[in-house]
C-alpha cells in the first residue's frame, strides 16, 4: 500500500460508521464505471501479485481437492 493510501485508510477509519458505509458504497459504485480493459488489467495485476507472493513463499497453496473437501465438510 502506498503512503497516501495508508493515510487515506487511517482517515477513513476515523469516520463514523454511517460515513464509512457511505464512503464504501461510493467507492464500490465507482468500480462499476471502469472500462472492460481497466477491469481486465486490474485482474491481471492481481493475478500477477498473487503469483509473485506464492513463488516467493509469502503465501502457501492447497490443492483444489483439499479445498473442495473442506468446503463440502463445512456446509454439511
Secondary structure, DSSP 4 states (H G I P E B T S, - for coil): --HHHHHHHHHHHTS-HHHHHHHHHHHHHHHTTS-HHHHHHHHHHHHHHHHHHHHTTSS----HHHHHHHHHHHH-
